Amino acid sequence: MKGHQHSSSPFVQLQQPKRRCRGLAAAVPALVVCSVLLPLVFLLGLHRPGYGSGDRAAVVISTELDFGASRQHLDGATTKHKLLKDVSKKKTSGSNGISADKPSRSKSKNLVVKSKAKLKGVSSLTDLKNDTFRSNGPHRYKRYQLKDLSGRSLDTNVDDRESHAEEVPHEENHKSCELQYGSYCLWSVEHKEVMKDAFVKRLKDQLFMARAHYPSIAKLKHQEIFTRELKQNIQEHERMLSDIITDADLPQFFAKKLEKMEHTIERAKSCEVGCSNVERKLRQLLDITEDEAYFHTRQSAFLYHLGAQTMPKTHHCLNMRLTVEYFKSRSIHMDQLNKQKLEDPTFHHYVIFSRNVLAVSTTINSTVMNSQDSGSIVFHLFTDAQNFYAMRHWFDRNSYFEATVHVTNIEDHHKLSKDVDSLEMQQLRPAEEYRVTIHNHAEPSHRQMKTEYISVFGHSHFLLPDLLPSLNRVVVLDDDLIVQKDLSSLWERNMGGKVIGAVQFCGVRLGHLRAYIAEHSFNTNSCVWLSGLNVVELEKWRDLRVTGLFDEVVKKFQKDSRTSQQLKVLPANLLAFQDLIHPLEDSWVQSGLGHDYRISHVNIENAATLHYNGVMKPWLDLGIHDYKRYWRKYMANGERFMTECNIH
C-alpha cells in the first residue's frame, strides 16, 4: 500500500503543469486577436482622435436628383453617405469612398481594342475597369500638368477650338474619380511625378509582345531563320532588363536594341498566324496591368486619406513635450488671470474650439497681428483634457501683443443648461466638414455631377450660451482659418435680430439634402451657411432656445441607425438655425484652400480671412503648396519645442 501511495504522488504532481499549459494555450489566441485588432482600431480611426483633419472632414454625402425636366421638383431624391474614415470598407452600389470590390472583369473586353494602339506607344495601360480613374487622361484645368511615360509634358488644357464632344469624357472621368476617391484625385494630379522608367517599361512591353508572337512564329514552315532571330532578340532583352530599374541604368546601346525589336515585332505581325494565342497573351497583359493600376490607386488613396486624418508625428512630439514641460515647470499657472476681462462684454471676444496647438496659435497670431487694438481682444480657447495642458503651457510661454488668451478644458465644465442632456455635446466636437456630391440628371451629361465642400458647427458650438453666460456678441473662428484684416467692424454690425452672421453658400441648397430632412418643413431654395468666421448673438440664442432645438432634432435622427453621428449634425444645424442667419458678404471669407487648386491669388489677397476647409490642411504635408505660404506667414518661429520636434 505504501508503494501504491508513493507511486500515485508523482501522478498528482504531473497534473498541475498540465493545467497551467491549458491556461497558457487559452491566453495565446487572445493575444493574437488583440495584436490584430489594435492596429485596425488605429487605422480605422476608432481610437481617440488626434488633430489631423479627420475630426472634421469625415463625412461624404452623395445626392441624386432625378426630376425629369423640372429642376425645382425634388421628390424622389435619393441620398447616400459613408464615413470618409472608413476607406477600407467595401463599396456598396452607388456609395462613395474607396471600393473594396474590384470592377467586373467583363468590362475589360471593351478595352481590348485599345490595347494594340497603346502597346505601340510609350504609354502603359493604366485604365481602371470601371473607368473611374485615368492617370494619363487630360484634365480640364490649365494649371494641371500631366506627364506621359516618355517624360514629355502634356498641356492638358482643353482648347476652346476643340469639339465639345472631346471635352465631356475627360471631365466625366475626372468627376467620377473625385466621386470615388474624393480630393485624392486632385492631389494626385497636382503631384504627379515624371516617369523615370519610361523606356524600361517600353522595353518590357516589347518583350511581352515578342513572347506573345513567338509560339505562333515557331510553328510556321520556312521561318526557321526568323524564329532564331526573334528568340535571340528576346534573350537579349531579358539580359538587358535583368538588373535594370530606371532609365538611367540602361546601357548606351539600348536605343539600337529598342529599334531592332520594334522591326522584329512588326515583321512578326505581318506573318499569317492564328490570333488566338496572341490575343490570349495580350489579354493577359491587359488584365495584369489593370490589376496593378487598380491596386496602386486604391492603396495610394487609402494612404492619402490616412495621412490627412491622423496626427503628424512632429505635432504629436510637440504636444507631448509641452505636456511634460507643463508639469515640470515651477511657474504658477493662474486660472483666474484677468477674470474681469474675460467676462466684460465691452471687449472683443473670440471663441475657438480646437485640439491643434500649432493651428490655433497661428489663427490667434494672425488675428492679433492684423488688429488695430490688440488690447481689446480676448480669446476663449476650448479644448479637451488630452490637449489642455499642452495648450495651457504654450500660451503661458508665448504672448500675443496685448491680447488675452484663456484656455478651458471643456470636459471639466459643469455649467450646462437643462437643454443639454446629450453626452455627445459634453465632449469636444469642433466644426464638422462634409464633401457633398450632387447628381442632377436634368442637366447635360457633362454638368450632371458637381462636388462641393461645406463646414458647419459641431456639437460643442451649441454649448456657447452656457460656456460664456455673461457675454452677448462673440466671433467664432475655426482653427484652420487665417485672418488678414481687422475684424473689429463685426462688433458694430447690425444683425437684424438674427442669431448668427455667416457666409452663405448656394452651391448646396436645402433641397439637395431633402432625403435627410424630409420630415421637417424647410425652403428647398435656401442656401447652406458655412462655419469658419461667424458672428453669434448669445442673448438671442438663449431666448430662442437654439441649443434645445438642436438637441431635439439630433434625437429624432437617432432613430435611423443607418445615419452616422457626424452626418446627423449637418441637417440638425441647418434646421436649428433656419431663418436665423444674417448673411455676411463673400469678401469676409475665402474658403476652399484645403481642397480647391483653382482659387485666384487676387481673391486670396483681397479676402479678410482665409479658410482652409477640406482635408488638405496647411500644417500637413498633403496641404496645397501654393496656399501654405499664407498660413506659414503667421506660424510661430523660434519656439524651442518646434525646433526639437522638427516643425518648420
C-alpha positions in Angstrom: 0.0 0.0 0.0 2.8 2.3 0.7 4.3 1.6 -2.6 0.9 2.4 -4.2 0.7 5.7 -2.4 4.2 6.5 -3.3 3.6 5.9 -7.0 0.4 8.0 -7.1 2.2 11.0 -5.7 4.1 11.9 -8.9 0.9 11.3 -10.9 -0.8 14.0 -8.9 2.1 16.3 -9.3 2.1 16.0 -13.0 -1.5 17.3 -13.4 -0.7 20.8 -12.2 1.7 21.7 -15.0 -0.8 20.3 -17.5 -3.5 22.7 -16.2 -1.1 25.6 -16.5 -0.4 24.7 -20.1 -4.1 24.8 -20.8 -4.3 28.3 -19.3 -1.4 29.5 -21.4 -2.9 27.9 -24.5 -6.2 29.8 -23.9 -4.3 33.1 -23.5 -2.3 32.8 -26.8 -5.4 33.2 -29.1 -6.5 36.2 -27.0 -3.1 37.9 -27.5 -3.2 37.1 -31.2 -6.7 38.7 -31.6 -5.6 41.8 -29.6 -2.4 42.2 -31.8 -4.6 42.2 -34.9 -7.4 44.4 -33.6 -5.3 47.1 -32.1 -3.7 48.2 -35.4 -7.2 48.1 -37.1 -8.6 50.3 -34.4 -5.9 52.8 -35.1 -6.2 52.6 -38.9 -10.0 52.9 -38.9 -10.0 55.9 -36.6 -11.8 54.1 -33.7 -9.2 55.3 -31.2 -9.4 58.8 -29.6 -8.6 61.1 -32.4 -5.6 63.4 -32.6 -5.8 66.6 -34.5 -5.5 65.8 -38.2 -8.3 66.8 -40.4 -10.2 63.6 -39.6 -12.3 65.2 -36.8 -13.9 67.5 -39.4 -13.5 66.2 -42.9 -15.1 62.9 -42.1 -18.4 62.6 -43.9 -19.2 62.1 -47.6 -22.7 62.8 -48.9 -23.9 61.8 -52.4 -27.2 63.2 -53.6 -29.0 62.1 -56.7 -31.7 64.4 -58.1 -33.8 62.8 -60.8 -36.7 65.0 -61.6 -37.0 65.0 -65.4 -37.5 68.4 -67.0 -38.4 70.3 -63.8 -35.4 71.3 -61.9 -37.3 72.6 -58.9 -39.2 69.3 -58.2 -37.2 67.4 -55.6 -39.5 64.4 -55.0 -37.8 61.1 -55.2 -34.3 62.4 -54.5 -32.1 59.8 -53.0 -29.1 60.5 -50.8 -26.4 58.1 -49.7 -23.4 58.6 -47.4 -20.5 57.0 -45.7 -17.6 57.9 -43.4 -14.5 59.1 -45.3 -12.5 57.4 -42.5 -13.9 54.0 -43.4 -11.9 53.8 -46.6 -11.3 50.1 -46.1 -15.0 49.3 -46.2 -16.5 47.6 -49.2 -18.3 49.9 -51.5 -22.0 49.4 -52.0 -23.8 50.2 -55.2 -23.9 54.0 -55.6 -22.0 54.9 -52.4 -18.9 57.0 -52.1 -15.5 56.1 -50.7 -12.9 53.6 -51.9 -14.4 50.5 -53.3 -13.1 47.2 -52.0 -14.8 45.2 -54.7 -12.9 45.0 -58.0 -14.9 46.1 -61.1 -16.3 43.3 -63.2 -13.7 41.7 -65.4 -16.2 41.5 -68.2 -15.7 45.3 -68.8 -12.1 44.7 -69.7 -13.3 43.3 -73.1 -14.1 46.8 -74.1 -10.5 47.8 -73.7 -9.0 45.0 -75.8 -9.5 47.1 -79.0 -7.4 49.9 -77.4 -4.6 47.6 -76.3 -2.8 47.3 -79.6 -2.6 51.0 -80.1 -1.3 51.6 -76.5 1.3 48.9 -76.8 2.8 50.6 -79.8 3.4 53.8 -77.9 5.3 54.6 -74.8 2.3 54.7 -72.5 1.4 51.8 -70.3 -2.1 50.5 -69.7 -3.4 52.2 -66.6 -7.2 52.4 -67.2 -9.3 51.0 -64.4 -12.0 48.6 -65.4 -14.8 50.9 -64.2 -13.2 53.9 -66.0 -13.3 55.9 -62.8 -9.7 56.9 -62.8 -7.4 57.5 -65.8 -3.9 58.5 -64.8 -2.9 59.5 -68.3 -6.2 61.3 -69.2 -6.3 65.0 -69.7 -7.7 67.4 -67.2 -9.9 70.5 -67.8 -7.8 72.9 -65.7 -5.0 74.7 -67.3 -2.7 74.6 -64.3 -2.7 70.8 -64.1 0.2 69.2 -66.0 0.3 65.5 -66.7 3.4 63.5 -67.8 3.4 60.7 -70.2 5.9 57.8 -70.0 8.4 59.5 -72.2 8.7 62.4 -69.8 7.3 65.0 -72.2 5.0 67.5 -70.7 1.4 67.3 -71.9 -0.6 70.5 -71.8 -3.9 69.3 -70.5 -5.8 72.5 -71.0 -8.8 71.9 -73.3 -8.5 74.2 -76.2 -11.6 76.2 -77.0 -11.4 75.2 -80.6 -11.7 71.6 -79.7 -15.1 70.0 -80.1 -17.3 69.8 -77.1 -17.6 66.0 -77.5 -13.9 65.6 -76.7 -14.2 67.7 -73.6 -17.0 65.8 -72.0 -15.4 62.3 -71.5 -12.3 63.9 -69.9 -14.4 66.0 -67.5 -16.6 63.0 -66.7 -13.6 60.8 -65.9 -12.2 63.4 -63.5 -15.6 63.9 -61.8 -16.2 60.1 -61.4 -12.7 59.8 -59.9 -13.4 62.5 -57.4 -16.7 60.8 -56.5 -15.0 57.6 -55.7 -11.7 58.7 -54.2 -12.5 62.3 -53.1 -9.8 65.0 -53.1 -7.2 62.4 -53.6 -7.8 62.7 -57.4 -7.0 66.4 -57.3 -3.9 65.9 -55.1 -2.6 63.0 -57.3 -2.8 65.0 -60.5 -1.2 68.1 -58.9 1.7 66.0 -57.5 2.2 63.6 -60.5 5.8 62.9 -60.9 7.8 62.5 -64.1 8.2 58.8 -65.1 11.8 57.7 -64.5 11.4 54.3 -66.2 9.6 55.2 -69.4 12.0 53.3 -71.7 12.3 50.4 -69.3 8.5 49.9 -69.5 8.6 50.2 -73.2 11.3 47.5 -73.4 9.2 45.3 -71.2 6.2 45.8 -73.4 8.3 44.8 -76.4 9.5 41.7 -74.6 5.9 40.7 -73.8 4.8 41.3 -77.4 7.7 39.2 -78.7 6.9 36.4 -76.3 3.2 36.5 -77.4 4.1 36.1 -81.1 7.0 33.6 -80.6 4.9 30.3 -80.2 2.9 31.1 -83.4 6.0 32.0 -85.4 7.9 28.9 -84.3 5.2 26.7 -85.8 5.4 28.2 -89.3 7.3 26.4 -92.0 10.3 28.1 -93.7 10.6 30.6 -90.9 13.4 29.0 -89.0 15.8 31.9 -89.5 13.2 34.4 -88.4 12.4 32.2 -85.4 16.0 32.2 -84.3 16.2 35.9 -84.8 13.1 36.5 -82.7 14.4 34.2 -80.0 17.8 35.9 -79.9 16.1 39.3 -79.5 14.0 38.0 -76.7 17.1 36.7 -74.9 19.0 40.0 -75.4 16.0 41.9 -73.9 15.9 39.6 -71.0 19.6 40.0 -70.2 19.4 43.8 -70.6 16.3 44.1 -68.2 17.5 41.6 -65.6 19.2 44.2 -63.4 17.6 47.5 -64.6 15.1 49.5 -62.7 15.2 53.1 -64.1 16.2 54.6 -67.5 19.4 55.8 -66.0 20.5 52.2 -65.6 20.1 51.4 -69.3 23.2 50.8 -71.4 24.1 53.2 -74.2 23.2 50.8 -76.9 19.6 50.2 -75.7 18.2 52.5 -78.4 19.5 50.2 -81.1 18.1 47.2 -79.3 14.8 49.0 -79.0 14.6 49.8 -82.7 15.7 46.3 -83.7 13.0 44.7 -81.6 10.4 47.1 -83.0 11.2 46.0 -86.5 11.1 42.3 -85.4 7.7 42.7 -83.8 6.4 44.5 -87.0 7.6 41.6 -89.1 6.0 39.1 -86.7 2.7 40.9 -87.0 2.9 40.7 -90.8 3.1 36.9 -90.7 -0.2 35.0 -91.2 -0.7 33.1 -87.9 -3.6 32.2 -85.7 -4.6 35.1 -83.5 -5.9 33.1 -80.6 -2.6 32.7 -78.8 -1.6 36.3 -79.4 -5.0 37.5 -78.2 -4.7 35.4 -75.1 -1.3 36.8 -74.3 -2.4 40.4 -74.9 -5.5 39.9 -72.8 -3.2 38.6 -70.0 -1.1 41.7 -70.3 -4.2 43.9 -70.1 -5.5 42.1 -67.1 -2.2 42.3 -65.2 -1.8 46.0 -65.9 -5.4 46.7 -64.9 -4.9 44.8 -61.7 -1.7 46.7 -60.9 -3.3 50.1 -61.7 -6.4 49.3 -59.6 -4.4 48.1 -56.6 -2.0 51.0 -56.6 -4.8 53.5 -57.0 -6.7 52.2 -54.0 -3.5 51.8 -52.0 -2.5 55.4 -52.7 -6.0 56.8 -52.0 -6.1 54.9 -48.6 -2.7 56.2 -47.6 -3.7 59.7 -48.7 -6.8 59.7 -46.5 -4.9 58.1 -43.6 -2.3 60.8 -43.8 -5.0 63.5 -43.9 -6.9 62.2 -40.9 -4.1 61.3 -38.4 -1.9 63.5 -36.3 1.6 64.1 -37.8 4.5 62.7 -35.8 6.0 66.1 -35.4 2.8 67.5 -34.0 2.5 64.6 -31.6 6.0 65.3 -30.4 5.2 69.0 -29.8 2.1 68.1 -27.9 3.9 65.6 -25.7 6.8 67.9 -25.0 4.5 70.7 -24.0 2.5 68.5 -21.7 5.6 67.1 -19.9 7.1 70.6 -19.6 3.8 71.9 -18.0 4.1 69.5 -15.1 7.9 70.1 -14.8 7.6 73.8 -14.8 7.7 75.6 -11.4 5.8 78.6 -12.7 2.5 79.4 -11.2 -0.5 78.8 -13.5 -3.1 81.5 -12.7 -6.5 80.2 -13.6 -8.2 83.5 -12.6 -5.9 85.8 -14.5 -7.9 88.8 -15.8 -11.2 87.2 -14.8 -13.0 90.5 -15.1 -11.6 90.9 -18.6 -12.9 87.5 -19.6 -16.5 88.4 -18.5 -16.5 92.0 -19.7 -18.8 92.3 -22.8 -17.2 95.6 -23.8 -14.1 93.7 -25.1 -14.0 91.8 -28.4 -14.4 88.2 -27.5 -13.3 85.4 -29.9 -14.1 81.8 -29.5 -12.1 78.8 -30.9 -12.7 75.1 -30.4 -9.5 73.1 -31.2 -7.2 70.2 -30.4 -4.4 71.5 -32.5 -1.8 73.6 -30.7 0.0 74.8 -33.7 -3.1 75.6 -35.8 -4.9 77.5 -33.1 -1.8 79.6 -32.2 -1.5 80.5 -35.9 -5.1 81.6 -36.0 -4.7 83.7 -32.9 -1.4 85.2 -34.1 -2.9 86.3 -37.4 -5.9 87.8 -35.7 -3.8 89.9 -33.3 -1.2 91.0 -35.9 -4.0 92.4 -38.2 -5.9 94.0 -35.3 -5.9 97.8 -34.8 -6.3 97.4 -31.0 -4.9 94.1 -29.7 -5.6 95.2 -26.1 -9.3 94.9 -26.6 -9.1 91.3 -27.8 -9.9 88.3 -25.6 -9.6 84.7 -26.9 -11.7 81.9 -25.3 -10.0 78.7 -26.4 -11.8 75.5 -25.6 -10.1 72.1 -25.8 -10.3 68.6 -24.4 -8.4 67.0 -21.4 -5.9 65.3 -23.7 -4.6 68.6 -25.1 -5.4 71.0 -22.3 -2.0 71.0 -20.6 -0.1 71.3 -23.9 -2.2 74.3 -24.9 -2.0 75.9 -21.5 1.8 75.7 -21.4 2.1 77.0 -24.9 0.1 80.2 -24.2 1.9 80.6 -20.9 5.2 80.7 -22.8 4.0 82.8 -25.7 2.3 86.2 -25.7 0.4 87.9 -28.5 0.9 91.6 -28.0 -1.7 92.8 -25.5 -4.4 90.2 -26.3 -5.6 87.8 -23.6 -5.8 84.1 -24.3 -7.8 81.9 -21.8 -7.6 78.1 -22.2 -10.5 76.0 -20.9 -11.0 72.2 -20.7 -14.5 71.8 -22.0 -14.8 68.4 -20.3 -14.4 70.0 -16.8 -17.2 72.5 -17.5 -20.2 71.8 -15.3 -22.4 74.8 -16.1 -24.5 73.1 -18.7 -28.2 74.1 -19.0 -31.1 71.8 -18.8 -31.3 71.9 -22.6 -28.1 69.9 -22.8 -28.6 66.3 -21.8 -26.6 64.6 -24.5 -23.2 63.1 -23.7 -22.0 63.8 -27.2 -22.4 67.5 -26.5 -20.4 67.4 -23.3 -17.3 66.3 -25.2 -15.2 68.4 -27.6 -16.7 68.4 -31.0 -15.2 71.1 -33.3 -16.6 72.1 -36.6 -17.8 69.3 -39.0 -16.9 69.3 -42.6 -18.7 67.5 -45.5 -18.0 66.6 -49.1 -21.3 66.8 -51.0 -21.6 65.3 -54.4 -24.7 66.3 -56.3 -26.1 64.3 -59.3 -28.5 66.4 -61.3 -30.0 64.3 -64.1 -31.8 67.3 -65.6 -28.5 68.9 -66.6 -26.5 68.0 -69.7 -24.2 65.0 -69.2 -21.0 67.0 -68.7 -22.7 69.0 -65.9 -24.7 66.4 -64.1 -22.3 65.9 -61.2 -20.6 68.5 -59.0 -18.7 68.2 -55.8 -18.7 70.9 -53.0 -17.3 71.1 -49.5 -19.2 72.7 -46.6 -18.5 73.1 -42.9 -20.9 73.7 -40.0 -20.9 74.0 -36.3 -20.1 70.9 -34.2 -21.8 69.7 -31.0 -19.5 71.9 -28.9 -20.6 75.1 -30.5 -24.1 74.7 -29.1 -22.7 75.0 -25.6 -21.7 78.6 -26.2 -24.5 80.2 -24.2 -23.6 78.1 -21.2 -19.8 78.4 -21.6 -20.0 82.2 -21.8 -23.0 83.1 -19.7 -22.1 86.8 -19.2 -21.4 87.6 -22.8 -23.6 88.6 -25.7 -21.8 89.0 -29.0 -18.8 86.8 -29.8 -17.0 85.9 -33.0 -16.4 82.2 -33.6 -13.3 81.2 -35.5 -12.2 77.7 -36.8 -8.6 76.8 -36.1 -8.0 76.3 -39.9 -8.8 80.0 -40.5 -6.2 82.8 -41.1 -7.2 86.4 -40.5 -5.7 89.0 -42.9 -7.6 92.2 -42.0 -9.0 93.9 -38.9 -12.3 92.3 -37.7 -13.4 94.9 -35.2 -16.2 96.1 -37.5 -18.0 92.9 -36.9 -18.9 94.1 -33.4 -20.6 97.2 -34.9 -22.6 95.2 -37.4 -26.4 95.3 -37.3 -27.6 91.6 -37.2 -31.2 92.5 -37.8 -32.5 90.3 -35.0 -30.7 87.2 -36.3 -28.7 84.7 -34.2 -25.7 84.0 -36.5 -23.8 86.0 -39.1 -22.3 83.7 -41.7 -21.3 83.5 -45.3 -23.9 81.6 -47.3 -23.0 79.1 -50.0 -25.6 78.5 -52.7 -23.7 75.7 -54.3 -25.6 73.4 -51.9 -29.2 74.1 -51.1 -31.6 72.5 -48.6 -33.4 70.9 -51.5 -30.2 68.8 -52.2 -30.4 67.4 -48.7 -34.1 66.6 -48.8 -33.6 62.9 -48.1 -32.2 63.9 -44.6 -34.7 66.5 -43.6 -37.9 65.3 -45.4 -39.9 65.1 -42.2 -39.3 68.8 -41.4 -40.6 71.9 -43.1 -38.0 74.0 -44.9 -37.4 76.1 -48.0 -35.8 74.0 -50.7 -34.1 77.0 -52.3 -32.4 78.1 -49.1 -28.6 78.2 -49.3 -26.5 76.5 -46.7 -24.3 78.6 -44.4 -20.6 78.0 -43.6 -18.7 78.0 -40.4 -15.1 79.4 -40.2 -16.0 83.0 -39.4 -19.3 83.6 -37.6 -20.8 86.4 -35.5 -23.0 85.0 -32.8 -25.6 86.8 -30.7 -25.7 84.7 -27.5 -28.7 86.5 -25.9 -30.9 85.9 -28.9 -29.6 82.3 -28.9 -30.7 81.9 -25.3 -34.1 83.5 -25.9 -34.9 81.2 -28.8 -33.5 78.0 -27.1 -31.5 77.1 -30.2 -29.4 74.5 -28.2 -32.6 72.7 -27.1 -33.9 72.7 -30.6 -30.7 71.3 -32.0 -30.7 68.5 -29.4 -34.3 67.6 -30.2 -33.5 67.3 -33.9 -30.5 65.2 -33.2 -32.6 62.8 -31.1 -35.1 62.4 -33.9 -32.3 61.5 -36.3 -31.0 58.9 -33.8 -34.0 56.7 -34.7 -32.3 56.0 -38.0 -29.4 53.6 -37.1 -28.0 53.9 -40.7 -27.1 57.6 -40.2 -23.7 58.2 -38.7 -23.3 60.5 -35.7 -21.3 63.1 -37.8 -24.0 63.1 -40.5 -26.7 64.0 -38.0 -25.0 67.3 -37.3 -25.5 68.7 -40.8 -29.3 68.6 -41.0 -29.6 69.5 -37.3 -27.5 72.6 -37.9 -29.5 73.7 -40.9 -32.9 73.2 -39.2 -31.9 74.7 -35.9 -30.7 78.0 -37.5 -33.4 78.1 -40.2 -34.4 81.8 -40.8 -31.9 82.8 -38.1 -28.9 83.5 -40.4 -27.6 87.0 -41.1 -25.7 86.8 -44.4 -22.1 88.2 -44.5 -20.5 89.4 -47.7 -18.4 86.9 -49.5 -15.4 89.2 -49.1 -15.2 88.3 -45.4 -14.1 84.7 -46.1 -12.3 83.0 -48.9 -13.0 79.3 -48.4 -11.7 76.2 -50.2 -8.0 76.5 -49.6 -8.0 72.9 -48.3 -9.3 71.3 -51.4 -9.5 73.7 -54.4 -6.4 74.3 -56.6 -8.1 76.9 -58.7 -8.5 79.8 -56.3 -7.1 83.1 -57.7 -4.3 84.7 -55.7 -6.0 88.0 -56.2 -9.1 86.7 -54.4 -6.9 85.3 -51.6 -5.1 88.6 -51.0 -8.3 90.6 -51.1 -10.2 88.4 -48.6 -10.5 89.4 -44.9 -10.0 85.7 -43.8 -8.8 82.5 -45.5 -10.5 79.3 -44.6 -8.6 76.0 -45.3 -11.7 73.8 -45.2 -11.1 70.4 -46.7 -8.7 67.6 -45.9 -5.5 69.2 -47.3 -4.7 71.3 -44.2 -1.8 73.7 -44.4 0.1 72.1 -41.5 0.0 68.7 -43.3 2.5 67.5 -45.9 -0.6 66.9 -48.1 -1.6 70.6 -48.0 -1.8 72.6 -51.2 1.7 74.1 -51.6 0.6 77.4 -53.3 -1.6 78.3 -50.3 0.8 77.2 -47.5 2.8 80.5 -47.5 -0.3 82.5 -46.4 -0.5 80.2 -43.3 3.2 79.9 -42.6 3.4 83.7 -42.5 1.7 83.7 -39.1 3.1 80.5 -37.8 5.3 80.8 -34.6 9.1 80.9 -35.2 11.9 80.4 -32.9 10.0 78.2 -30.5 12.4 75.7 -28.9 10.0 72.7 -28.9 9.1 73.3 -32.5 12.8 73.1 -33.4 13.3 69.9 -31.3 10.3 68.3 -32.9 11.4 69.2 -36.5 8.5 71.5 -37.2 9.5 74.1 -39.8 
